[in-house]
Amino acid sequence: MSDSLFLQRLVNDLLDLSRLQNPDFQMEMEELNLAEVLQDTVRSAIQMARPKGVEIRLEQDVSVVPFWGLWAFAPDADDHFG
């Protein structure tokens, strides 16, 4: 990972932490599709791993059911993070 990308992610993480400290910050339960979350995560990891010659595969059971999880949001922000 390049230094600029690392610093960008660090800044984004710090911004997320500051949002969590907002007194108006709320969390609510929402049904999540774990298969979709895993696919998105693996897709991102593949993009970083491929240039280094690393192969990543996701093998999943198609019977995975959605589960309830926390979805965090700040009332004044359009972007969600969890």
GROMACS elastic network, one bead per residue, 0.5 to 0.9 nm:
[ bonds ]
;  ai    aj funct       b0    kb
    1     4     6  0.83610   500
    1     5     6  0.64990   500
    1     6     6  0.65043   500
    1    48     6  0.77572   500
    2     5     6  0.52864   500
    2     6     6  0.62053   500
    2     7     6  0.86768   500
    3     6     6  0.50153   500
    3     7     6  0.61223   500
    3     8     6  0.85346   500
    4     7     6  0.51188   500
    4     8     6  0.60876   500
    4     9     6  0.86470   500
    5     8     6  0.50040   500
    5     9     6  0.62141   500
    5    10     6  0.85438   500
    6     9     6  0.52552   500
    6    10     6  0.61783   500
    6    11     6  0.87174   500
    7    11     6  0.61375   500
    7    12     6  0.85571   500
    8    11     6  0.51866   500
    8    12     6  0.62100   500
    8    13     6  0.86321   500
    9    13     6  0.60883   500
    9    14     6  0.85937   500
   10    13     6  0.50758   500
   10    14     6  0.62470   500
   10    15     6  0.86669   500
   11    14     6  0.50698   500
   11    15     6  0.62099   500
   11    16     6  0.86538   500
   12    15     6  0.50421   500
   12    16     6  0.62183   500
   12    17     6  0.86750   500
   13    16     6  0.50344   500
   13    17     6  0.62525   500
   13    18     6  0.87230   500
   14    17     6  0.50133   500
   14    18     6  0.62724   500
   14    19     6  0.87136   500
   15    18     6  0.50978   500
   15    19     6  0.63444   500
   15    20     6  0.87636   500
   16    19     6  0.50889   500
   16    20     6  0.63560   500
   16    21     6  0.89128   500
   16    81     6  0.77288   500
   17    20     6  0.50267   500
   17    21     6  0.65515   500
   18    21     6  0.51807   500
   18    22     6  0.67116   500
   19    22     6  0.52005   500
   19    23     6  0.88377   500
   19    25     6  0.70138   500
   19    73     6  0.85074   500
   19    74     6  0.66417   500
   19    77     6  0.89992   500
   20    23     6  0.80983   500
   20    24     6  0.89397   500
   20    25     6  0.61306   500
   20    26     6  0.86288   500
   20    72     6  0.86073   500
   20    73     6  0.85842   500
   20    74     6  0.77833   500
   21    24     6  0.85546   500
   21    25     6  0.72284   500
   22    25     6  0.52913   500
   22    74     6  0.77676   500
   23    26     6  0.84778   500
   24    74     6  0.68668   500
   24    75     6  0.68857   500
   24    76     6  0.88351   500
   25    72     6  0.79270   500
   25    73     6  0.65579   500
   25    75     6  0.67140   500
   26    71     6  0.89961   500
   26    72     6  0.64368   500
   26    73     6  0.60043   500
   26    74     6  0.62675   500
   26    75     6  0.74312   500
   27    70     6  0.64764   500
   27    71     6  0.59543   500
   27    73     6  0.62955   500
   27    74     6  0.84239   500
   28    69     6  0.83682   500
   28    70     6  0.58147   500
   28    71     6  0.57182   500
   28    72     6  0.66270   500
   28    73     6  0.82940   500
   29    68     6  0.62906   500
   29    69     6  0.55450   500
   29    71     6  0.61478   500
   29    72     6  0.87168   500
   30    67     6  0.82940   500
   30    68     6  0.55490   500
   30    69     6  0.56833   500
   30    70     6  0.62057   500
   30    71     6  0.62959   500
   31    66     6  0.62181   500
   31    67     6  0.54750   500
   31    69     6  0.62240   500
   31    70     6  0.84805   500
   31    71     6  0.89889   500
   32    35     6  0.88395   500
   32    36     6  0.84189   500
   32    37     6  0.80214   500
   32    66     6  0.53765   500
   32    67     6  0.55112   500
   32    68     6  0.59702   500
   32    69     6  0.63048   500
   32    70     6  0.86787   500
   32    71     6  0.88155   500
   33    36     6  0.55158   500
   33    37     6  0.65124   500
   33    38     6  0.88617   500
   33    64     6  0.84185   500
   33    65     6  0.70560   500
   33    67     6  0.67089   500
   33    68     6  0.88258   500
   34    37     6  0.50303   500
   34    38     6  0.61030   500
   34    39     6  0.85256   500
   34    64     6  0.74628   500
   34    65     6  0.75128   500
   34    66     6  0.60391   500
   34    67     6  0.72193   500
   35    38     6  0.51956   500
   35    39     6  0.61262   500
   35    40     6  0.86789   500
   35    60     6  0.75828   500
   35    61     6  0.87024   500
   35    62     6  0.82002   500
   35    64     6  0.68282   500
   35    65     6  0.81888   500
   35    66     6  0.80329   500
   36    39     6  0.50284   500
   36    40     6  0.61575   500
   36    41     6  0.85336   500
   37    40     6  0.52781   500
   37    41     6  0.61881   500
   37    42     6  0.86426   500
   38    41     6  0.50516   500
   38    42     6  0.60267   500
   38    43     6  0.83942   500
   38    58     6  0.80978   500
   39    42     6  0.52028   500
   39    43     6  0.59671   500
   39    44     6  0.86461   500
   39    58     6  0.74224   500
   40    43     6  0.50602   500
   40    44     6  0.63471   500
   40    45     6  0.87214   500
   41    44     6  0.52710   500
   41    45     6  0.62834   500
   41    46     6  0.86809   500
   42    46     6  0.59867   500
   42    47     6  0.86476   500
   42    56     6  0.73895   500
   42    57     6  0.75207   500
   42    58     6  0.69136   500
   43    46     6  0.51856   500
   43    47     6  0.65287   500
   43    56     6  0.88956   500
   44    47     6  0.53218   500
   44    48     6  0.67019   500
   44    49     6  0.88143   500
   45    48     6  0.52255   500
   45    49     6  0.60265   500
   45    50     6  0.85046   500
   45    56     6  0.75830   500
   46    50     6  0.57410   500
   46    51     6  0.89814   500
   46    54     6  0.80405   500
   46    55     6  0.71073   500
   46    56     6  0.59065   500
   46    57     6  0.81732   500
   47    50     6  0.56677   500
   47    51     6  0.75682   500
   48    51     6  0.66211   500
   48    52     6  0.76388   500
   48    54     6  0.88535   500
   49    52     6  0.53634   500
   49    53     6  0.65176   500
   49    54     6  0.50517   500
   49    55     6  0.67507   500
   49    56     6  0.74705   500
   50    53     6  0.51385   500
   50    54     6  0.54561   500
   50    55     6  0.64515   500
   50    56     6  0.83189   500
   51    54     6  0.75313   500
   52    55     6  0.89035   500
   60    63     6  0.86130   500
   60    64     6  0.79528   500
   61    64     6  0.58985   500
   62    65     6  0.84744   500
   70    82     6  0.70153   500
   71    80     6  0.76961   500
   71    81     6  0.70859   500
   71    82     6  0.52552   500
   72    80     6  0.64794   500
   72    81     6  0.58334   500
   72    82     6  0.52296   500
   73    76     6  0.85991   500
   73    77     6  0.72548   500
   73    78     6  0.83193   500
   73    79     6  0.75166   500
   73    80     6  0.52809   500
   73    81     6  0.65255   500
   73    82     6  0.78781   500
   74    77     6  0.53695   500
   74    78     6  0.80045   500
   74    79     6  0.82782   500
   74    80     6  0.76515   500
   75    78     6  0.79532   500
   77    80     6  0.75297   500
